[in-house]
Amino acid sequence: MLFLDVFMPDRDGLELLGLLQKHVYDGQIVMMSGADPLYLNIAAASAKARGLRLAGILAKPCRKREIEDLLQRLAGPA
């Protein structure tokens, strides 16, 4: 599972999505950003359009509990 911040210091998250698609990344991706939620939703839609497995989106700053809830949902019933 990859937690991807849409805005990284040296690379744009959308550019990284293209690289993940090119290398046929088959793990799950959680998109994260402190930017405008609209941009985060556009990035998530781009991941889906590229055939990448979007596990969820998190607005930053996110709390530990939000991450735990997401991971628990992905794991399914206990």
Secondary structure as GFF3:
##gff-version 3
##sequence-region A 1 78
A	DSSP	beta_strand	2	5	.	.	.	ID=ss1
A	DSSP	alpha_helix	13	22	.	.	.	ID=ss2
A	DSSP	beta_strand	28	33	.	.	.	ID=ss3
A	DSSP	alpha_helix	37	49	.	.	.	ID=ss4
A	DSSP	beta_strand	53	59	.	.	.	ID=ss5
A	DSSP	alpha_helix	64	75	.	.	.	ID=ss6
###
